[in-house]
Amino acid sequence: MGRRELGFHAERAAAAYLKEQGLTIREANFSCRAGEIDLIALDRDCLVFVEVRARRRGALVDGAESIGARKKRRLIRAARFFLHRNGLNDCFCRFDVIAVSLESNDQQHFQWIRNAFDATT
């Protein structure tokens, strides 16, 4: 499985996992000049911007640790654009990370980090 396929598979799996956890997926693969957000979901009254990180078994760095300062800034800018475009500037929101570990026999392990970082990062 190539890198692009791996990412696409992880995003689909993460969306299904979040639905099972009671979240409503509002948008997938939101993209603008500022950046891209893998998933945007509703968790009750909170809008959740989700970065999905795929990892194969035995990866040296887990998915959450692979998000650097530059990526966080791009996610925050894209989220601000999304909020402004949709008139949601006063909306309560958070940034989550879901690391999806893909095992060789199609098993998946999810590490869901709520409030992984905030907009002041």
C-alpha atoms as one frame of an Amber mdcrd trajectory, in Angstrom:
protein
   0.000   0.000   0.000   1.482   3.352  -1.071   1.687   6.434   1.094  -1.339
   8.129  -0.500  -3.445   4.961  -0.205  -2.345   4.559   3.398  -3.443   8.103
   4.226  -6.787   7.731   2.464  -7.470   4.432   4.244  -6.533   5.949   7.622
  -8.839   8.945   7.088 -11.791   6.695   6.218 -11.070   4.483   9.225 -10.749
   7.509  11.531 -14.066   8.934  10.290 -15.812   5.625  10.973 -14.187   5.422
  14.404 -15.315   8.946  15.323 -18.867   8.141  14.217 -18.809   5.076  16.484
 -17.731   7.369  19.324 -20.784   9.589  18.756 -19.322  12.420  16.681 -20.940
  13.676  13.494 -18.628  14.136  10.533 -19.360  17.518   9.016 -16.674  17.591
   6.344 -13.716  15.549   5.115 -10.603  16.863   3.380 -11.415  20.542   3.765
  -8.889  22.497   1.755  -8.123  26.168   1.287  -5.069  28.281   0.502  -4.123
  28.256   4.195  -3.977  24.472   4.441  -5.988  21.278   4.710  -7.999  19.701
   7.515  -8.547  15.955   7.303 -11.850  15.822   9.202 -14.200  18.370  10.711
 -16.672  16.883  13.160 -19.237  17.887  15.755 -18.873  16.581  19.304 -22.081
  17.825  20.895 -21.665  21.630  20.810 -17.955  21.566  19.962 -16.526  21.767
  16.460 -13.541  19.437  16.197 -10.739  19.845  13.662  -9.073  16.457  13.288
  -5.630  15.682  11.922  -5.321  12.017  10.964  -1.879  10.420  11.058  -1.337
   6.969   9.594   1.431   4.740  10.821   2.503   1.301   9.830   3.407  -1.205
  12.483   6.867  -0.559  13.861   7.048   3.125  12.886   9.732   5.002  14.800
   7.545   8.012  15.628   3.880   7.766  16.528   1.374   9.831  14.585   0.811
  12.504  17.203   4.515  13.229  17.586   4.875  13.691  13.844   2.948  16.990
  13.838   5.438  19.834  13.899   4.978  23.535  14.603   4.629  24.391  10.894
   1.841  21.827  10.397   0.037  23.107  13.499   0.181  26.688  12.178  -1.272
  25.560   8.833  -4.079  23.654  10.586  -4.898  26.670  12.754  -4.985  29.006
   9.732  -7.222  26.612   7.798  -9.531  26.247  10.818  -9.796  30.035  11.193
 -10.656  30.310   7.500 -13.323  27.588   7.856 -14.842  29.280  10.916 -14.894
  32.698   9.255 -16.307  31.382   5.956 -19.135  29.611   7.796 -19.931  32.430
  10.250 -18.814  30.338  13.219 -16.343  32.791  14.759 -17.875  32.400  18.238
 -18.002  28.614  18.030 -16.291  26.501  20.687 -13.740  24.291  18.944 -10.715
  22.086  19.536  -7.929  20.362  17.648  -7.695  16.586  17.924  -5.253  14.102
  16.489  -6.072  10.517  15.617  -3.107   8.267  15.003  -4.168   5.165  13.109
  -1.815   2.208  13.349  -2.432  -0.171  10.509  -1.497  -3.750  11.218  -0.516
  -6.212   8.528  -3.743  -8.222   8.850  -6.095  -5.237   8.315  -6.470  -4.605
  12.036  -6.404  -1.003  13.168  -5.479   0.638  16.409  -6.625   4.190  17.177
  -4.928   6.670  19.456  -7.321   9.604  19.852  -5.793  12.670  21.439  -8.430
  15.240  22.286  -7.224  18.830  22.593  -3.866  17.835  21.147  -2.970  21.509
  20.763  -4.695  24.871  20.811  -4.814  27.865  18.523  -2.144  29.698  20.500
   0.470  27.089  19.542
